[in-house]
Amino acid sequence: MSWSIISAADVAPQAWRNGGGRTRELLAWPHSNDWLLRISVADIETDGPFSKFEGVDRWFAVLDGAGVRLFGHELRAGEPLLQFDGAAAPECSLIDGVTRDFNLMHRRGKGRLRVQPAGTALAPVSARWVGLFTAAGGVLSHGGRAMPLAALSLAWCEAPSPQSCTFEGNGSAWWMSWHEDAE
């Protein structure tokens, strides 16, 4: 029931193959070369298509910057997550300069992922994996333990004890829980 915490500030950015940006991979779980969940923070520096990921569901949100145009919509910081099929590889254009973005990917049919805003407590769950991403930082509490989180941080726990989790902070933040059973 131990929590792991990583901040984007502690991860070296990796340049994209197409030169359009950089990614800081916070987690590829359970293994980096065979992941079920992949969570990252990216800096989009130029217009271009998203990478194609067949059989993957994606969630995306702008964290900083003027925003992007994706699927014909303008997305800006503070708006809800956008979920889409990773095989779509949509064209992305910057509204006005570089943006910093949250990316979450889940292999479809490999368990069940639930994603929800962290504005309310996460009720006790029987998940195999629970995580919280925060854009601006705050304090995560679980089972009487309070854990400070820096901006752009991910906290996660495998097989957490069935106690509620709370988060107090500002800015965008999301709970994620992964269950072995598919719906």
N, C-alpha and C positions, 0 to 999 in steps of 0.2 A: 504494500500500500504506500510505497514511497513515491513522491512526486519528483519529476524531472522538470527543469526549467532551462530554457535557452532564449537568448535575445538575439535579434537580427544584428545588433551591434557587435556580437561576438562571432559572427560567421562571415568569412571572406566572400565577397560577391564573385559569382562565376559568370563570365560573359556568355551570351547566347551565341549559338552557331551562326545565326543570321546577322549578328552585330546590332540588333535592335534594342538591346537592353542587357540587364544583369539580374541574376537571381541569387537570393540567399536562402538556401534550403534549410529549413528549421527541423524538419523531420521527414524521413521516409520509413514507414513502419509496416511490418515488423523488421524488414531488411531493406537496405538501400538498393539492392539489385532486384528485389522481388517484393515491391511494396503493395500494400492494400490502401494505405493512406499516404498522401504526400502533401506537406504544408510548407509554403514558402512565402517570402516577401520579395517582390520584383520591382525593379525600376524600369519602366518603359521609356525609352529614349527617342525612338522614331516610330513612325507609322509602319504597319505591316500586319501580316496574319499571325494569329496564335498558332502554336504548334498543335498538330493533330494527335489526339490520344484516343484511339479506338477502344471501346468498352470501358470508358472512364466517364464518370459524372464529375463536373467541375463547379466550384463556387468561386466567385470573383467579386472583389470590392475595391474601390479606390480609397486609399488611406490618406494620400497627400497629393497636392497639385491640383490643377484646374479640372482634370478629369479626362475621360476618353469617350469616343463614340464607338459603340459595339452593338451589333444587331440593329442598327438604325436608331439607337437610343443614346442619349448623353447620360453618362454615369459620373457622379461626383462624390467626393469624400462625405462620409456620414450617411450615405444612402444604404438601404438594405443590400444584402448579398444577392448577386445574380447567379442563378443556377442554370447550367446548360450542358448539353452533350459534348464531351471532349472531342468527339469525331468531327464536330462542326468546323473547327479551325476558323473562327470568324475573323474578318478583317477588322483591325483596330486602328483608329486614328486619334491622335492627341488633340485635345481642345486648345491648349495653349501651353506647350512645354512638357517637360518630363513629369511623370506621375510615379508615385510609389503605391503598390497594390498588394492586396492579400490574395493568395491563391490556395485553394484546397481541392485536392483530387482524390477520388475514391473509385476503386475498381468495381464496376457494376457486377452484381451477382455474387460478390465475395463478402458476405455479411451484409449488415444494414447500418448505415450511417445516419444519425440524426444531428441536425445543425440548427441552433436557435440563438437569438440574441441573449446576451448575458445580463440583461436588465433585471431579470428575476432569478431567483435561486434555482439551481438545478436540483430537482427532487431526487431522492435516493434512487439509483438505477442499478440494475444487475448487468451492467455493460462490462465487456472485457477491457475496454479502453475508454478513458474520458480525457478530454482536453479542453483548454481555454486559450484563446488568442486574444490579446489586448493591443489595440493600436496606441493608446496613450499611457498605459500602465495603471497600476492600482494594487489592491490587496485581494488575494484569493484565500478563502477560508474553507476548510474541510475537516470535520471531526475535531474541532477545537484548535486546529493548527492554522495560523495566519501566515501567508507567504507573500511578501512584497514582490511585485512584478514590474520590471522596467517597461518603457514603451517598446512596442514591436516585439513582445515576448509571447512565447508559447509555453504553457505548463501542461503536463500530461501525466497520467497515472494508469498503469495496467492493473486490472482487477481491483479497483478501488473498493474500500469498505462501503456498505450501503448507507451512507449518511449524506445529507444534503450538502451541496456546495454553494457558496455565495461569492459574489464578486462586487467590490466597491471600487469604482474608478470612473474616469471620464473617457469620452470618445467611444469609438466602435469597439465592441468585444463580442465574441461568440463562444458558446458552449458547443462541444462536439462530443458525441458518444457513439461508439462502435460496438455492435452486437454481432456475435457469430452467426446467429440465425438470420436468414434472409426473410423478408416479409412474405 
